[in-house]
């Protein structure tokens, strides 16, 4: 990798041309040590359209051609959920560093396969849980780790949006891993994992959408130390999209929307109030890209902030929730 010394920009290739790929390309422009050099799509026309929009020199009409491009250092997988495993596996086998959009995979079997493949091949791999790397979340994590909140007893988190009933939308399509849980609910589950770790018990209830995927799902995650996470997610109604971390000495209240750049308040047991409100440029996706590049330049194979074993554990939690609500995807 020519840029591994840190003297040249790291060269990115993107698999997929949808909304998240476009948002990532927009934010990548804010990093002076990153350059988007290639895009891969299933059709030449969509590759060309994306490349024209972002001034990308290499336009590939297949994912195979993208991962084989010698000018690409890191591959960002931005396909629908059901395509993550195949595209990421292809990039890993080509020896590329890989960033995989959340949810990492459809299920834990696929997740473990990718992690095993990356470790065997000796290449970097990370889930693109961009929330982990946002400045306000880094600050919350620091508060928790420092003990400023005391012992954490409860995490409360919601990610609920309203979407029009549309059988052609990937959000409602079982073939594409649709439903609230994998698309939206992964954010609360990952946030709770960051604060409390892997739960010892998962309890989930759900209401199905008209296509059979989950429309609204609620979960309680219990931990051996007695702490709980109460999590909700929905495709049917716009929720508060906030997060709360409640400790014995103080609590953090993260404002709308918790998973994107936002503000928060620390409220002490004595009623003291300390706000956090820092300016932020961009949509927030650049921070995960910066972490990938930092790790790649340091020769690391995974991120300490979003480690691979935790990513697998999060998918296992989602698997258990899906088992309890009776949601299986085609081919499982």
C-alpha positions in Angstrom: 0.0 0.0 0.0 1.7 3.1 -1.2 0.0 5.4 1.4 0.8 3.2 4.4 3.7 5.5 5.3 1.4 8.4 5.8 3.1 10.5 3.2 0.4 10.0 0.5 -3.4 10.0 0.7 -5.0 6.7 1.3 -7.0 5.7 -1.8 -10.6 4.6 -1.3 -12.9 2.5 -3.5 -16.6 2.3 -2.9 -18.8 -0.7 -3.6 -22.4 0.5 -4.1 -23.8 3.9 -5.3 -26.8 4.4 -3.0 -27.5 7.1 -0.5 -25.0 6.0 2.2 -22.2 5.7 -0.5 -23.0 9.3 -1.5 -23.0 10.5 2.1 -19.7 8.8 2.7 -18.2 10.4 -0.5 -19.3 13.8 0.6 -17.7 13.4 4.0 -14.5 11.9 2.6 -13.8 15.2 0.9 -13.2 16.7 4.4 -10.2 14.5 4.9 -7.1 15.9 3.2 -5.3 12.5 3.5 -8.1 10.6 1.7 -9.0 10.3 -1.9 -11.9 8.5 -3.6 -10.3 6.9 -6.7 -12.8 4.1 -7.6 -16.4 3.1 -7.6 -17.9 -0.3 -8.3 -21.5 -0.9 -9.3 -23.6 -3.7 -10.9 -24.1 -1.4 -13.9 -21.8 0.8 -15.8 -24.3 3.6 -16.0 -24.7 3.9 -12.2 -21.0 3.7 -11.7 -20.5 6.5 -14.3 -23.2 8.6 -12.7 -21.7 8.3 -9.2 -18.2 8.9 -10.6 -19.2 12.0 -12.5 -20.8 13.4 -9.4 -17.7 12.9 -7.2 -15.0 13.2 -9.8 -13.9 9.5 -9.4 -11.4 8.4 -12.1 -12.0 4.6 -12.0 -15.6 3.5 -12.8 -16.2 -0.3 -12.6 -19.2 -2.2 -13.8 -18.7 -5.0 -11.3 -17.6 -5.4 -7.7 -15.0 -7.9 -8.8 -13.3 -5.2 -10.9 -13.4 -2.7 -8.1 -11.6 -5.0 -5.6 -9.0 -6.0 -8.3 -8.1 -2.3 -8.9 -4.5 -1.9 -7.9 -5.0 1.8 -7.1 -7.5 1.0 -4.3 -6.1 0.8 -0.8 -9.3 0.5 1.2 -12.7 -0.7 0.1 -15.9 0.7 1.6 -18.9 -1.7 1.2 -22.1 0.2 0.9 -24.4 -2.3 -0.7 -27.8 -3.3 0.8 -27.4 -5.5 4.0 -27.8 -8.8 2.2 -24.8 -8.0 0.0 -22.4 -7.0 2.7 -20.9 -10.5 3.3 -20.2 -11.4 -0.4 -18.7 -8.0 -1.3 -16.6 -7.7 1.9 -15.3 -11.3 1.4 -14.4 -10.5 -2.1 -12.4 -7.5 -1.0 -10.7 -9.4 1.8 -9.6 -12.1 -0.5 -8.2 -9.4 -2.8 -6.0 -8.2 0.1 -7.8 -4.9 0.6 -8.5 -3.2 3.9 -12.3 -3.2 4.3 -14.9 -1.0 6.0 -18.3 -2.6 5.9 -21.5 -0.5 6.4 -23.7 -1.4 9.3 -25.1 -3.8 10.0 -21.9 -5.7 9.4 -23.7 -8.7 8.1 -27.2 -10.3 8.1 -26.3 -12.8 10.8 -23.4 -13.9 13.1 -22.5 -16.8 10.9 -21.6 -14.4 8.1 -19.9 -12.0 10.6 -17.7 -14.7 12.0 -16.8 -15.8 8.5 -15.6 -12.3 7.5 -13.6 -11.9 10.7 -11.9 -15.3 10.2 -11.2 -14.5 6.6 -9.6 -11.1 7.4 -7.5 -12.5 10.2 -6.3 -15.3 8.0 -5.5 -12.9 5.1 -3.9 -10.4 7.5 -6.0 -7.4 6.3 -7.8 -4.7 8.2 -11.6 -5.0 8.7 -14.1 -2.9 10.6 -17.8 -2.3 10.8 -18.8 1.2 9.7 -20.7 2.0 12.9 -19.9 5.7 12.4 -21.6 6.8 15.7 -18.7 5.3 17.7 -16.3 7.8 16.3 -18.3 11.0 16.6 -16.9 13.7 19.0 -19.9 13.7 21.3 -19.9 10.0 21.6 -16.1 9.9 22.3 -16.8 12.4 25.1 -19.6 10.3 26.6 -17.4 7.2 26.4 -14.6 9.1 28.2 -17.1 10.2 31.0 -18.2 6.6 31.5 -14.6 5.2 31.5 -13.4 7.9 34.0 -16.2 7.0 36.5 -17.7 10.5 36.4 -21.2 9.0 36.1 -20.6 6.4 38.9 -21.7 2.8 38.2 -23.8 2.6 35.1 -27.2 1.1 35.9 -29.3 1.8 32.8 -29.0 2.7 29.1 -32.1 3.9 27.4 -32.0 4.4 23.6 -34.4 4.8 20.7 -34.0 4.9 16.9 -37.5 5.2 15.3 -38.4 6.8 12.0 -41.5 6.9 9.8 -41.3 5.4 6.4 -44.0 5.2 3.8 -45.3 1.7 3.2 -43.4 0.7 0.0 -42.9 -3.0 -0.9 -40.2 -2.0 -3.3 -38.1 -0.2 -0.6 -35.1 -2.1 0.7 -36.3 -1.3 4.2 -39.3 -3.5 3.8 -37.7 -6.2 1.6 -36.9 -9.5 3.3 -34.5 -10.4 0.5 -32.4 -7.3 1.4 -32.4 -7.8 5.1 -35.1 -5.2 5.7 -36.9 -4.3 8.9 -36.4 -1.9 11.7 -34.0 -4.1 13.7 -31.1 -4.4 11.3 -31.4 -1.0 9.7 -32.2 1.2 12.7 -32.1 -1.0 15.8 -28.4 -1.8 15.3 -27.6 1.7 16.5 -29.2 1.3 20.0 -27.8 -2.2 20.3 -24.3 -1.0 19.4 -24.6 2.0 21.7 -25.6 -0.2 24.6 -22.8 -2.6 23.9 -20.3 0.3 23.9 -21.5 1.3 27.4 -22.4 -2.0 29.1 -20.8 -4.8 27.0 -22.4 -8.0 25.8 -25.6 -8.8 27.6 -26.2 -12.0 29.5 -29.9 -12.1 28.5 -31.9 -10.6 25.6 -35.7 -10.2 25.7 -37.4 -8.9 22.5 -40.9 -8.3 21.3 -42.0 -7.0 17.9 -44.8 -6.0 15.6 -44.4 -7.1 11.9 -44.6 -4.9 8.9 -46.8 -5.8 5.9 -43.9 -7.6 4.2 -43.1 -9.8 7.2 -40.0 -8.0 8.4 -40.2 -6.3 11.8 -41.8 -2.9 11.9 -41.4 -2.1 15.6 -39.2 -4.0 18.0 -38.4 -3.4 21.7 -35.6 -5.1 23.6 -34.4 -5.3 27.2 -30.8 -6.4 27.5 -29.7 -7.6 30.9 -26.1 -7.9 32.3 -24.6 -9.9 35.0 -23.8 -6.8 37.1 -27.5 -6.0 37.2 -27.4 -3.2 34.6 -30.1 -3.0 31.9 -30.5 -1.5 28.5 -34.0 -0.6 27.3 -34.0 -0.2 23.5 -36.7 0.6 20.9 -36.7 0.8 17.1 -39.4 1.3 14.5 -40.2 2.0 10.9 -43.7 3.1 11.7 -43.3 6.4 13.6 -40.7 9.1 14.3 -39.4 8.7 17.8 -37.2 10.9 20.0 -34.1 9.3 18.7 -32.3 10.1 22.0 -30.0 8.1 24.3 -29.6 8.2 28.1 -26.7 6.8 30.1 -27.7 6.6 33.8 -25.2 6.1 36.5 -25.3 6.2 40.3 -23.6 9.7 40.4 -24.9 11.4 37.2 -26.6 10.7 33.9 -26.0 11.8 30.3 -28.9 12.8 28.2 -27.9 12.8 24.5 -30.1 15.1 22.3 -31.9 14.3 19.0 -30.5 12.5 17.1 -28.1 10.6 19.3 -26.4 8.6 16.5 -25.4 11.7 14.5 -23.4 14.9 15.5 -25.4 16.4 18.3 -25.3 17.8 21.9 -25.7 16.3 25.3 -26.0 17.3 28.9 -24.5 15.8 32.1 -27.0 16.0 35.0 -25.6 15.3 38.4 -27.3 13.5 41.2 -27.4 16.9 43.0 -29.2 18.5 40.0 -26.1 20.2 38.5 -26.2 20.6 34.8 -23.2 20.6 32.4 -23.9 21.0 28.7 -21.8 19.7 25.8 -22.2 21.7 22.6 -19.3 21.7 20.1 -19.4 22.8 16.5 -19.1 20.1 13.9 -18.4 20.1 10.2 -19.8 17.5 7.8 -22.3 14.7 8.3 -20.1 12.7 10.6 -19.0 9.8 8.4 -15.5 11.2 8.0 -14.6 10.1 11.6 -14.9 6.4 10.8 -12.9 6.9 7.7 -10.2 8.7 9.7 -10.1 5.7 12.1 -9.6 3.3 9.3 -6.8 5.3 7.9 -5.1 5.7 11.3 -5.3 2.0 11.8 -4.0 1.1 8.3 -1.1 3.5 8.6 -0.2 2.0 12.0 -0.4 -1.6 10.6 -3.3 -2.5 12.8 -5.8 -5.2 11.6 -8.8 -3.9 13.6 -9.9 -0.8 15.6 -9.8 -0.7 19.4 -12.9 1.5 19.3 -15.0 -0.9 17.1 -13.2 -4.2 17.6 -14.2 -7.2 15.5 -15.2 -9.5 18.4 -17.6 -6.9 19.7 -19.1 -6.5 16.2 -19.7 -10.3 16.1 -21.3 -10.1 19.6 -23.6 -7.3 18.5 -24.8 -9.4 15.5 -25.3 -12.3 17.9 -27.6 -10.1 20.1 -29.5 -9.1 16.9 -29.7 -12.8 16.0 -31.2 -13.7 19.4 -33.7 -10.8 19.1 -34.7 -12.0 15.6 -35.1 -15.6 16.9 -37.4 -14.4 19.7 -39.6 -12.4 17.3 -39.6 -15.0 14.6 -37.8 -13.0 11.9 -35.7 -15.1 9.5 -34.4 -13.9 6.2 -34.5 -16.0 3.0 -31.6 -18.5 2.9 -31.1 -18.7 6.6 
